[in-house]
Amino acid sequence: MRISVSSDMDEHVARSLVAELNRRGHEVVPHGALSPGDDPQWAACSQAAAREVAEGTADQAVVCCWTGTGASIAANKVPGVRAALCTDAYTADGARRWNDANVLALSLRLTSEALLREILDAWFAASASEDAEDRANVELVGRLDVGRSTN
């Protein structure tokens, strides 16, 4: 799987994330502080990673900032992106299952290496629900993007 990863800081959790995704066999496309010369601002690098998902050049993305909140907000401004800030495995599972989230947002401050692995395990093990009500909600969220600018 091709996964875009962004972080506004080149620090331990962000580097561990890239290493763990590579270890799992994913192709990682780094953005922000993880890619020399990129704009490291959380809004810019989160948007860059999310755009790759929306454009279909990445299967999913993981966006990071200190709390994860700014990264998730910026990613969700990209039409077609459903970013979820996950601080535990249960939330990651639910985000994929019920919300068909395609971008995972993580807090660099709250996420330990052990928790990172648990969140990634749950994220990659879950798949989108086929339940009609869940699908209808995801489709409604998609219609909220209509008319929205991609700038």
Phi and psi in degrees as a GROMACS rama.xvg file:
@    title "Ramachandran Plot"
@    xaxis  label "Phi"
@    yaxis  label "Psi"
@TYPE xy
-95.4583  120.853  ARG-2
-125.317  122.189  ILE-3
-82.0717  134.767  SER-4
-128.309  131.157  VAL-5
-128.763  149.431  SER-6
-151.837  141.547  SER-7
-85.3365  -5.5174  ASP-8
-136.235  136.734  MET-9
-90.3863  87.5427  ASP-10
-135.158  178.981  GLU-11
-54.1894  -49.3652  HIS-12
-63.6595  -41.4962  VAL-13
-63.7569  -43.3833  ALA-14
-66.8249  -37.9377  ARG-15
-63.8013  -38.6807  SER-16
-59.9136  -49.5823  LEU-17
-60.7159  -45.2444  VAL-18
-62.588  -42.2799  ALA-19
-66.7829  -41.3262  GLU-20
-64.241  -42.3224  LEU-21
-62.0648  -42.9133  ASN-22
-60.0616  -33.6461  ARG-23
-81.3771  0.90956  ARG-24
91.5056  10.5688  GLY-25
-85.9437  150.789  HIS-26
-87.7494  121.51  GLU-27
-104.455  130.955  VAL-28
-112.422  107.048  VAL-29
-83.084  149.304  PRO-30
-137.263  161.518  HIS-31
70.4737  -136.667  GLY-32
-64.0657  -15.9505  ALA-33
-84.3767  -5.93912  LEU-34
-131.664  103.264  SER-35
-51.007  131.316  PRO-36
95.7851  -16.3344  GLY-37
-75.917  158.743  ASP-38
-72.153  118.568  ASP-39
-85.9557  -1.44677  PRO-40
-62.2186  136.997  GLN-41
-57.1617  -38.0634  TRP-42
-66.7272  -42.7409  ALA-43
-70.4065  -48.1479  ALA-44
-73.5184  -32.1611  CYS-45
-66.4309  -41.4818  SER-46
-63.5655  -41.362  GLN-47
-61.0772  -44.4618  ALA-48
-66.8483  -42.9385  ALA-49
-65.532  -37.3468  ALA-50
-59.5431  -36.8175  ARG-51
-63.4937  -35.0426  GLU-52
-67.8246  -48.438  VAL-53
-61.5803  -35.497  ALA-54
-83.6057  -10.0196  GLU-55
84.7748  10.5974  GLY-56
-88.9574  -9.05604  THR-57
-133.869  146.058  ALA-58
-75.6547  -38.9849  ASP-59
-151.507  173.701  GLN-60
-141.102  156.404  ALA-61
-127.345  121.943  VAL-62
-116.267  138.393  VAL-63
-132.469  143.215  CYS-64
-150.477  -177.767  CYS-65
-54.3549  -49.7999  TRP-66
-98.0256  -19.975  THR-67
89.5218  -17.1234  GLY-68
-67.5482  -50.9932  THR-69
-61.3536  -41.632  GLY-70
-61.417  -41.2885  ALA-71
-69.2332  -39.5444  SER-72
-62.4383  -48.0923  ILE-73
-62.4877  -44.1351  ALA-74
-62.5469  -39.1988  ALA-75
-71.4774  -8.82896  ASN-76
-77.9174  -13.2571  LYS-77
-86.6619  118.503  VAL-78
-55.6485  136.419  PRO-79
92.7399  -7.3103  GLY-80
-98.6844  137.101  VAL-81
-124.66  90.614  ARG-82
-92.7551  139.502  ALA-83
-128.352  127.039  ALA-84
-80.9792  116.114  LEU-85
-119.831  125.525  CYS-86
-112.056  3.26314  THR-87
-156.774  167.706  ASP-88
-67.1914  -37.5782  ALA-89
-61.5201  -43.4037  TYR-90
-65.6054  -39.5604  THR-91
-63.0292  -43.4658  ALA-92
-60.7356  -48.1483  ASP-93
-63.9448  -38.2665  GLY-94
-61.8817  -42.2938  ALA-95
-72.5907  -45.0845  ARG-96
-69.9026  -56.4628  ARG-97
-91.3437  -27.2587  TRP-98
-107.5  -3.54775  ASN-99
48.3865  42.4947  ASP-100
-62.038  138.184  ALA-101
-115.438  -1.52312  ASN-102
-134.799  126.752  VAL-103
-97.6399  127.954  LEU-104
-108.049  135.84  ALA-105
-128.092  148.724  LEU-106
-89.903  125.372  SER-107
-70.0145  -25.2179  LEU-108
-80.6113  -39.0832  ARG-109
-94.89  -13.3738  LEU-110
-97.2028  113.404  THR-111
-84.3435  170.762  SER-112
-63.6942  -41.546  GLU-113
-64.3633  -44.1959  ALA-114
-65.5159  -38.0779  LEU-115
-56.1949  -47.8542  LEU-116
-62.5848  -41.4728  ARG-117
-62.8781  -43.3779  GLU-118
-64.0552  -45.3437  ILE-119
-65.1111  -39.5208  LEU-120
-56.614  -49.0511  ASP-121
-66.855  -42.2145  ALA-122
-59.2401  -48.4195  TRP-123
-79.4981  -21.6571  PHE-124
-79.3199  -27.169  ALA-125
-84.7117  152.866  ALA-126
-134.398  162.68  SER-127
-62.7112  137.082  ALA-128
-64.3082  145.596  SER-129
-98.8681  1.97885  GLU-130
-60.058  134.359  ASP-131
-58.8638  -40.9883  ALA-132
-66.3185  -42.4583  GLU-133
-62.3279  -44.9124  ASP-134
-63.2448  -39.6141  ARG-135
-63.2596  -39.3179  ALA-136
-65.2212  -43.6882  ASN-137
-63.6871  -40.5962  VAL-138
-63.9803  -39.2063  GLU-139
-61.5833  -43.8307  LEU-140
-59.3048  -41.3659  VAL-141
-61.4377  -36.3895  GLY-142
-70.2904  -21.6815  ARG-143
-66.9046  -21.101  LEU-144
-76.81  -19.713  ASP-145
-57.5757  130.132  VAL-146
83.1162  -1.1921  GLY-147
-84.5286  138.352  ARG-148
-73.7254  149.4  SER-149
-96.6276  9.37888  THR-150
